[in-house]
Amino acid sequence: MIDKICNFLTDRIRKQMPEVDDQRAEVINYGLQNVIGELPKTFLVLIIACVLGIWKETLITFFLLIPYKNASGGFHLKTHLGCIIGTTTFYCGVAILAKYIQLEEIIRYSIIISVWIFGIIMIKLYAPADTENVPILTKKDRKKQRIISYITFSIGLLVAGILKNTIISNIIIFGYFLQTLTITKLAYRLTNNKYGYEVYENTSAQNV
């Protein structure tokens, strides 16, 4: 249903804007699928979170992860059902861990330092982790996104170490760690994804 709506809207846009080629149309269609697909997915996640008694923690998780997630990227699941299941598991899972796991102060600081070291290395290697449908091709844009990833990631974990609210601190620690996993090459292989810039670089090289 969502695919049909997005295809219809994309066709309408192409009729109104003849200069839109096939490649740009694919990007537009993918963007529409993300926007339209996000609405029911978000409502479903919040409904499940309410049933589990963690809607506040889930909502906080969502907003706290936006800056780092948008900058660092990550894999996308291929189907709407898979995306819904993955998103629900991710945000509700982080909220549950944050609410029910109690960390001693020394352990919390040790985990923060370990997550920070791991994250900085992964950001250096893989961020921004783009996709075939929405590649980030220019060096300028990639450098900008990587720098923002470094900043948001480091500031977030610094805040997690300072905060007295253990739930919010845990949300940042667990959320940032899991988000970092989504940009790794292993995660891309397991979910049958490819980094967009690599695909287009290989295509360009073959056409030369």
Number of C-alpha atoms within 10 A of each C-alpha: 6 13 15 10 14 21 19 12 15 20 14 11 15 16 11 10 10 8 9 15 10 10 10 14 16 16 16 21 22 17 15 19 18 14 12 14 17 16 10 12 18 15 11 16 22 20 14 15 22 14 10 11 12 20 19 13 20 26 17 17 25 20 9 17 19 11 16 23 22 13 22 27 21 25 24 19 17 11 9 16 11 12 16 19 15 14 18 20 13 18 24 25 19 24 28 19 15 25 16 10 11 13 13 9 11 9 11 18 17 13 17 24 16 12 20 21 12 14 23 16 14 17 21 13 14 19 25 28 28 24 20 17 18 16 18 20 14 9 9 10 12 20 13 12 22 21 18 19 25 21 14 19 27 19 13 20 22 18 14 22 21 11 13 10 9 19 21 19 22 28 27 27 26 20 25 26 21 16 19 27 18 20 25 18 19 12 15 20 11 9 14 12 19 18 22 17 20 16 14 15 12 10 11 10 9 8 7 5
